[in-house]
Amino acid sequence: MFKLNNGVLMPKIGLGTFLMTEEECLTIVPEALKNGYRHIDTAQMYQNEEAIGKALKLTNLARKDYFITTKLSPQKLGYQNALEEIETSLKKMSLSYFDLILIHWPSQDYQINEATWRAFEKLYNDQKTRAIGVSNFNIHHLDNLLKTAQIKPQVNQIEMHPGLQQSAALKYLTSHDIKMISYGPFMRGEVFLKEGRYFETLNKIAKKYQKTVAQIIIAWGLQRGIFMIPKTKTIARLKENYQAQEITLTEEEMKEIALLNRGRMVYTDPDNFSFY
């Protein structure tokens, strides 16, 4: 667990559910929980909140024993929209509260972000969620949000992987006591390409520990103090990814991975986001 700035403990590794169908959710989510995962990460845009809610009912875990994150759709920003949409998500998932809610993508209109954040603060104060945060916010988005926020974000979930290590963002977030969550840690599979620029270094380290490249990436992120949200639909990989937190890399290995940084974004640039 890592501790958020409001004292809430959040599992270091979560299961990403982007593009998971209902059938996959009903299989993978209970299996993940059976294998130690306690954090499930979803979003309104993923259109699988209801399926994950059903999957949670297939387990014997008490509500306090798992951590659920969802994200507000970028089409639903604004104060009233945010209040209504999070309530809708709670109903879809048959939950009375979330552990973490995020603004999925920032608007380039700072006032819209501020209004949405006021709704998140109300949801937090009304105990509809244990923590609030943002996703895909660049430093300028956060700078503006922090000017008016009564409660500062607990987290910012952004693209972070060996090709885009986000050191400046990590330094900024750390200075504000905001934790980083990494999505897309495997670069859409690019880190596994044997002819690619990342595989050789990562595979050399993986062989030393008799682990997988995926496990090395997760361990590397965790050692930087970053929450990791790997996604897999394979049960064997599910177990391997979770076990990555048992690995401790040397300082030299951390430096080797640092040299892989290319500033390479493989997902959408938040400053050029047009899904509204």
Beta strands, then each sheet from edge to edge (+ up, - down):
strand 1: 2-3
strand 2: 9-10
strand 3: 15-16
strand 4: 39-41
strand 5: 67-72
strand 6: 100-103
strand 7: 132-135
strand 8: 155-159
strand 9: 179-183
strand 10: 227-229
sheet 1: 1+ 2-
sheet 2: 3+ 4+ 5+ 6+ 7+ 8+ 9+ 10+
end
